[in-house]
Amino acid sequence: MDRVQVSIRAGDGGNGMSSFRHEKFVDRGGPDGGDGGKGGDVVFVASRNQNTLAKFRYQKQLSATSGTAGSKRKRHGKNGDDLIVNVPVGTAIANSQGEVVADLTVDGQVEILALGGRGGFGNAHFTSSIRQAPVVAEKGEKGEAIDAVLELKMIADVGLVGLPNAGKSTLLSTISNAQPDIADYPFTTLTPNLGVVDVGNNNSLLFADIPGLIEGASQGKGLGDEFLRHVERTAVLLHLVDIYNDNIADAYKTIQAELNAYKVDLTKRPQIVVLNKIDGLDPKFVKQKMAALRRVVPSRTKLFAISSKSGEGVDKLLYELKSIVELVRVREQPKKVLPVIKLTEDITWHVTPCEEGFVVTGQKIERFAARTDFGNQAGVERLRDIMGKMGIMRELERKGAKPGQKIIIGQKSGQEIEY
């Protein structure tokens, strides 16, 4: 399981409470309604202890708990618990528009995907020298909710690609302790396999064996391009070509065409082309095949001839791969950038005429409206005061708003007051 769809929902904030202290021998105890608790966040954590997204196959709803309401005696509601979601290193998370909102590439990396709603203020929060007995209490904010696609892309140093039966799995089993299925029929490998390969005394490379591609794989033929995502992050591609192919050049071109047709042009990745299965063959025949391959392989791409089964030529290939991987990883190191300080909330607003009256939009005013209890007249009057201080009421007057007209706050909220 390397691609799943889930619904992510943070917890709602708890409502604030409107109450007054009633206690024997305490005259005019005053407002004592507590604030609501904050809703829990949904937090994704990259973990090297995970290697599949299989647990999300039946767990499509990822929800944090909501905060509880405030209570008397200024008691704060309990905050909702965060939901910690462990995913494999290499998981990319995209929203319903296809935009990547998080890319977890490092073990222990933490990303908050949905923020919990803020708890509403109780009436004790609104006391002042001129407002000594407020009856206003806010509702808790809704937690953020998104529909997301989780996509696992293996983080390997070397990606093995080639036509079916090119010897990819045999090579992986020879140079590592991986034990992929090996047989003399096409599509023996049905899932990507990983293998750690020691190169020298203190170095190792992570290889990813990708199921064989055929012509038209980018359009879904054969095993399709479902597994090409696993070579998106590799530092170098190792393209294996079977020396027994009737037309070496066409075999090479077929795979290159599919790499090019993928949504990310993988032909731009560093690549080494390897002529495989040379054991027991006449050296002159091998040279002829190498020459035929060189005519279609770019001059910048290095060519090797090896035998996956016997190990002939493999050591030299591994050291060349190691040097390329080191160069690529150095180039990929993130550059230090200065932090950019941004406003956390957009304070702009807009007033637009409509059939019923006027529509007021804007992040800040819509958040205030969402926390307002429209069944409480004092709460509605507070919202009017806020709109007056922000200049919205003056803009409504300038645009010809008449008493009794509807003022709708937010395009989709359905919250409205009368002018």
C-alpha positions in Angstrom: 0.0 0.0 0.0 1.8 3.2 -1.2 -1.2 5.5 -2.0 -4.3 6.1 0.1 -7.0 8.7 0.5 -7.9 9.9 4.0 -10.0 12.6 5.7 -8.2 14.6 8.3 -10.1 16.5 10.9 -8.8 18.5 13.9 -10.8 18.8 17.1 -13.2 21.7 17.6 -12.7 24.2 20.4 -14.9 24.0 23.4 -17.5 26.7 24.1 -17.0 29.4 26.7 -19.5 29.6 29.5 -21.6 32.4 30.7 -22.3 32.2 34.4 -22.2 34.3 37.6 -20.8 33.4 41.0 -23.6 32.6 43.4 -22.2 31.9 46.9 -23.5 32.5 50.3 -22.2 35.7 52.0 -20.5 36.8 48.7 -22.3 39.9 47.4 -22.2 40.5 43.7 -19.8 37.6 42.9 -19.6 38.7 39.3 -19.1 36.7 36.1 -17.1 33.5 36.5 -17.7 31.6 33.2 -14.5 29.8 32.1 -13.0 29.5 28.6 -13.4 26.5 26.4 -10.5 24.1 25.7 -8.6 24.1 22.5 -9.2 21.3 20.0 -6.5 18.8 19.3 -4.2 19.1 16.3 -3.6 16.3 13.7 0.2 15.8 13.6 2.1 13.6 11.1 5.4 12.2 12.1 7.9 10.5 9.7 9.1 7.2 11.2 11.7 4.8 9.9 9.8 2.1 11.8 7.0 2.3 9.3 7.3 1.0 5.7 3.8 0.9 4.3 0.6 2.8 4.3 -1.5 -0.4 4.8 -2.9 0.7 8.2 -4.8 3.5 6.4 -6.6 1.1 4.1 -9.5 0.8 6.5 -8.7 3.8 8.7 -9.9 6.6 6.4 -11.0 9.1 9.1 -8.1 10.7 11.1 -9.7 12.8 13.8 -8.3 14.5 16.9 -10.5 15.0 20.0 -12.4 18.3 20.7 -11.9 20.6 23.6 -14.5 20.6 26.4 -16.6 23.6 27.4 -15.6 26.0 30.2 -17.4 25.8 33.4 -18.3 27.8 36.5 -15.6 29.3 38.9 -13.5 30.3 35.8 -12.6 26.7 35.2 -11.0 26.2 31.8 -12.2 23.4 29.6 -9.9 20.5 28.9 -7.8 20.8 25.7 -8.4 18.1 23.1 -5.7 15.5 22.7 -3.5 15.8 19.5 -3.7 12.9 17.1 -0.2 11.7 16.3 0.0 9.8 13.0 3.1 7.9 12.2 3.9 7.4 8.5 6.9 6.0 6.6 9.8 8.3 5.8 9.2 9.4 2.2 5.5 10.1 2.5 4.1 13.1 0.5 0.7 14.5 1.5 -1.4 16.4 -1.0 -4.7 18.1 -0.6 -7.8 17.6 -2.8 -6.5 20.2 -5.3 -3.3 18.1 -5.8 -1.1 20.6 -3.9 1.6 19.0 -1.7 1.1 20.3 1.8 3.8 18.2 3.5 6.7 16.1 2.4 8.1 14.0 5.2 11.6 13.0 4.0 13.6 12.8 7.3 13.1 10.4 10.2 11.4 12.3 13.1 10.2 15.1 10.9 6.9 16.6 12.3 4.2 18.4 10.3 0.9 19.7 11.7 -1.7 19.0 8.9 -4.8 20.4 10.7 -5.0 22.9 13.5 -7.5 22.4 16.3 -10.1 25.1 16.8 -9.5 27.8 19.5 -11.7 27.5 22.6 -14.3 30.2 23.1 -14.0 32.8 25.8 -16.3 32.7 28.8 -18.0 35.8 30.1 -15.3 36.2 32.8 -12.9 37.1 30.0 -14.9 40.2 29.0 -15.0 42.0 32.4 -13.7 45.5 32.5 -14.1 48.7 34.5 -17.1 49.7 32.4 -18.5 46.3 31.7 -18.7 44.6 35.0 -21.5 42.0 34.3 -21.1 40.8 30.7 -23.3 38.0 29.6 -21.3 37.3 26.4 -19.7 33.9 25.9 -18.1 32.7 22.7 -18.5 29.5 20.8 -15.5 27.3 20.1 -14.0 27.4 16.6 -14.3 24.5 14.3 -11.1 22.5 13.7 -9.5 22.5 10.3 -10.5 19.7 8.0 -8.9 18.5 4.7 -9.2 15.6 2.4 -5.8 14.3 1.6 -3.9 11.8 -0.5 -0.9 10.1 1.2 1.7 8.8 -1.3 4.7 6.9 -0.3 7.8 7.5 -2.4 10.8 5.4 -1.3 14.0 7.3 -0.5 16.7 5.1 -2.0 20.1 6.0 -3.4 19.9 3.8 -6.5 16.7 2.9 -8.5 16.9 -0.3 -10.7 14.8 0.1 -13.9 14.5 -2.0 -17.0 12.3 -4.3 -19.0 10.9 -7.5 -17.4 13.6 -10.1 -16.8 16.5 -7.7 -17.3 18.1 -9.2 -14.1 17.2 -6.5 -11.6 16.1 -8.8 -8.8 19.0 -11.1 -9.4 21.4 -8.2 -9.1 19.8 -7.1 -5.9 19.9 -10.6 -4.4 23.6 -10.8 -5.3 24.8 -7.5 -3.8 22.6 -7.4 -0.7 20.7 -9.7 1.7 17.4 -8.9 0.0 15.5 -12.0 -1.2 13.2 -10.9 -4.1 11.3 -13.5 -6.1 13.4 -14.6 -9.1 12.0 -16.6 -12.0 12.4 -16.9 -15.8 9.0 -15.4 -16.6 8.0 -11.7 -16.9 6.7 -9.7 -14.0 8.1 -11.9 -11.3 8.6 -8.8 -9.2 5.2 -7.4 -8.3 6.2 -4.9 -5.6 9.2 -2.7 -5.0 12.1 -4.3 -3.1 14.8 -2.6 -1.0 18.3 -3.8 -0.4 21.2 -2.3 1.6 24.5 -2.8 -0.3 27.9 -2.4 1.4 30.5 -0.5 -0.7 33.9 -0.5 0.9 34.4 -0.6 4.6 32.2 2.2 5.9 29.8 3.0 3.1 26.5 1.6 2.0 23.9 2.3 -0.7 20.2 1.7 -0.6 18.9 0.1 -3.8 15.2 0.0 -4.9 14.2 -2.7 -7.3 11.2 -1.5 -9.4 8.9 -4.0 -11.1 9.6 -4.3 -14.9 8.3 -1.7 -17.3 7.0 -2.3 -20.7 6.1 0.0 -23.6 3.0 2.1 -22.7 3.6 1.7 -18.9 3.1 5.5 -18.5 -0.5 4.9 -19.8 -1.1 2.1 -17.4 -0.1 -0.9 -19.4 1.6 -3.9 -17.7 2.1 -2.9 -14.1 1.6 0.7 -15.2 3.5 3.6 -13.7 2.3 3.0 -10.2 5.8 2.2 -9.0 7.7 4.9 -10.9 7.0 7.2 -7.9 9.5 5.2 -6.0 12.4 6.3 -8.2 11.5 10.0 -8.0 13.7 10.5 -5.1 16.6 8.3 -6.0 20.0 9.9 -6.6 20.8 7.8 -9.7 19.0 5.3 -12.0 20.6 2.0 -12.9 19.2 1.0 -16.2 19.7 -2.8 -16.8 19.5 -4.1 -20.4 19.4 -7.8 -21.1 22.2 -8.7 -23.6 20.0 -11.4 -25.1 17.5 -8.9 -26.4 17.2 -9.1 -30.2 17.4 -5.3 -30.5 19.5 -3.7 -27.7 18.8 -0.2 -28.9 15.0 -0.6 -28.9 15.1 -2.1 -25.4 17.0 0.9 -24.2 14.7 3.4 -26.0 11.5 1.8 -24.6 12.5 2.4 -21.0 13.8 5.9 -21.7 10.5 6.8 -23.4 8.5 5.7 -20.3 10.8 7.5 -17.9 10.3 10.6 -20.1 6.5 10.2 -20.2 6.2 10.0 -16.5 4.7 13.1 -14.7 8.3 14.0 -13.6 10.8 13.6 -16.4 13.0 10.9 -14.9 15.5 10.9 -17.8 17.0 14.1 -16.3 18.2 12.0 -13.4 21.9 10.8 -13.3 21.9 7.4 -15.0 24.2 4.5 -15.6 23.3 1.9 -18.3 24.4 -1.7 -17.7 24.4 -4.5 -20.2 23.6 -7.6 -18.1 24.0 -11.4 -18.3 27.4 -11.4 -20.0 28.6 -14.6 -18.1 29.9 -17.3 -20.5 29.6 -15.1 -23.6 32.3 -14.4 -26.2 34.0 -11.1 -25.4 33.7 -10.1 -29.1 30.0 -10.6 -28.9 29.8 -8.5 -25.8 31.8 -5.7 -27.5 29.4 -5.7 -30.5 26.4 -5.4 -28.2 28.1 -2.6 -26.2 28.8 -0.7 -29.4 25.2 -1.1 -30.5 24.1 0.3 -27.2 26.6 3.2 -27.2 25.1 4.4 -30.5 21.8 5.3 -28.7 23.1 6.1 -25.2 24.2 9.7 -24.7 28.0 10.2 -24.4 27.7 11.6 -20.9 26.1 8.4 -19.6 28.5 5.7 -18.5 28.2 2.1 -19.9 29.0 -1.1 -18.0 28.9 -4.8 -18.8 28.2 -7.1 -15.9 26.8 -10.4 -14.8 24.3 -10.2 -12.0 24.5 -13.9 -11.4 28.3 -14.4 -11.2 29.2 -10.9 -10.0 31.5 -10.1 -12.9 32.1 -6.3 -13.2 29.8 -5.6 -10.2 32.4 -4.2 -7.8 33.5 -1.5 -10.3 29.9 -0.6 -11.0 29.2 -0.2 -7.2 32.1 2.2 -6.7 31.0 4.3 -9.6 27.4 4.4 -8.2 28.8 5.5 -4.8 30.7 8.4 -6.3 27.7 9.6 -8.2 25.4 9.3 -5.2 27.8 11.4 -3.0 27.9 14.2 -5.6 24.1 14.3 -6.0 23.4 14.3 -2.2 25.9 17.2 -1.7 24.0 19.2 -4.4 20.7 18.3 -2.8 21.6 19.7 0.6 19.2 22.6 1.5 20.6 26.1 1.4 20.3 28.2 4.5 17.7 30.9 4.0 16.6 33.8 6.2 13.3 33.3 8.0 10.4 35.3 6.6 8.0 36.7 9.2 4.4 36.7 8.1 1.1 37.8 9.6 -0.7 34.9 11.0 -4.1 36.3 10.2 -5.5 38.3 7.2 -7.2 41.4 8.5 -8.6 42.5 5.2 -12.4 42.4 4.5 -14.7 43.0 1.6 -18.4 44.1 1.3 -20.4 42.9 -1.7 -24.0 43.7 -2.5 -26.3 40.7 -3.1 -30.1 40.0 -3.6 -30.7 39.7 0.2 -28.6 42.6 1.2 -24.8 42.5 1.5 -22.1 39.8 2.0 -19.1 40.6 4.2 -16.0 38.4 3.7 -12.6 38.3 5.4 -10.7 35.8 7.5 -10.7 37.8 10.7 -14.4 38.9 10.7 -15.5 35.4 9.7 -13.6 33.9 12.6 -15.3 36.4 15.0 -18.7 35.5 13.5 -18.0 31.8 13.9 -17.4 32.3 17.6 -20.5 34.4 18.1 -23.6 32.9 19.7 -26.4 34.3 17.4 -29.0 33.2 20.0 -27.5 35.6 22.5 -28.4 39.3 21.8 -25.4 40.5 23.8 -23.1 38.4 21.6 -24.7 39.8 18.4 -24.2 43.4 19.7 -20.6 42.6 20.4 -20.2 41.4 16.8 -21.7 44.7 15.7 -19.2 46.6 17.8 -16.3 44.7 16.3 -17.6 45.4 12.8 -17.9 49.0 13.7 -14.3 49.2 14.9 -13.0 47.4 11.8 -14.8 50.0 9.6 -17.3 47.5 8.1 -20.4 49.3 9.3 -19.2 52.5 7.8 -18.6 50.8 4.5 -22.1 49.3 4.6 -23.5 52.8 5.1 -21.5 54.2 2.2 -22.8 51.4 -0.1 -26.4 52.3 0.8 -27.4 49.7 3.4 -30.9 50.2 4.8 -32.2 49.3 8.3 -33.5 45.8 8.3 -31.4 44.6 5.4 -29.6 41.3 5.8 -25.8 41.3 6.4 -24.4 37.9 5.6 -21.0 37.2 7.0 -19.0 34.7 4.9 -20.0 33.2 1.6 -20.9 29.7 3.0 -21.4 30.3 6.7 -25.1 31.3 6.6 -24.4 33.6 9.6 -26.4 36.8 9.3 -27.5 39.9 11.2 -29.8 42.8 10.4 -28.3 46.2 9.5 
